[in-house]
Amino acid sequence: MDKPLDNYWELNLRELRQALTRNGFDVYPADSAEDAKRVVLEEILPALKPESVSWGGSLTLSATGLYEHLRDCGEYEVLDTWDKSLSNEEKHELRRRALLTDCFFCSTNAVTVEGHLVNLDMIGNRTGAITFGPKNVVVLLSRNKLVPDLERAMARIKEYVAPVNTMRLDMKTPCVKTGYCMDCDSPQRICNVWTITEKSFPKGRIKIVLINDDMGF
């Protein structure tokens, strides 16, 4: 067989798309980071016509170039919670206000083959937005987040995603030194708020851009 890896992902992402659709998510396939940006700008946002936008922490959002575009295009009220010039108090207030935006962008830590989104947050602004608040949520979901089941999803997050993110953020937690979760009591622990999103409610509120590429953690 030519291109077995391409065939593998075509088959698995087709099944995942069907599972996500059955669970009430609107699913938009994309072949790459560039294509994901195109889908958002040419298909999703023109249909939603949001007045305000914001986002949670997401390397995938940054990698697509959407962050810079949304921040700088001048078409929306932007609550930029990534603005490094802001104080921690100002960022916290923006994160609270972001829960009332028209469109919130984020990624997900894991997705099961049954189409369930699994996430773990430090303060809960991202998981909170997925659950309730923003009128619409756009989840940028790359293929490397796919796992067989809930147990593997939680293991992936605890054993890989969380330690790597604490290293990325220069947190003072044991996993930065050990490379694996110590179930710590550190003040900078980022593993505090779990959510499992089995279905989108209302149907279609959560839009999934399903990216056939490896992105983020």
QUIFEN-V549704 format. One record per helix or strand. SS is the DSSP state (a for helix, b for strand). FROM is the first residue (numbers start at 1). TO is the last residue. If there is no record, write none. Layout:
SS FROM TO
SS FROM TO
This chain:
a 4 22
b 26 30
a 33 48
b 52 55
a 59 64
a 66 72
b 77 78
a 88 98
b 103 106
b 110 112
b 117 121
a 125 131
b 136 142
a 143 145
b 146 147
a 150 168
a 174 178
b 193 197
b 206 211
